[in-house]
Amino acid sequence: MALITCPSCAAQTSDTAGTCTHCGNPVRAVAPIRQLSGKLALIGVVVIAVAVIGTALGTWWGPAALLPGIALFMMAKFL
């Protein structure tokens, strides 16, 4: 157990606590999937997986779906 500084009141609080013991603000980081970049990365990975499966099956849309999937994934990494 370590002490971290609350970004709101600058008090020292436990890193295992979900909120600051002094002011009540949340001190834990937001899960990546809850942020926009996490959602874009997930959508990008799903689109890439579907495109690879479509390409392996010989469909016309498989290779065409690779570029949007890669673009979504890369956009998520830069946000």
Beta strands, then each sheet from edge to edge (+ up, - down):
strand 1: 3-5
strand 2: 12-14
sheet 1: 1+ 2-
end
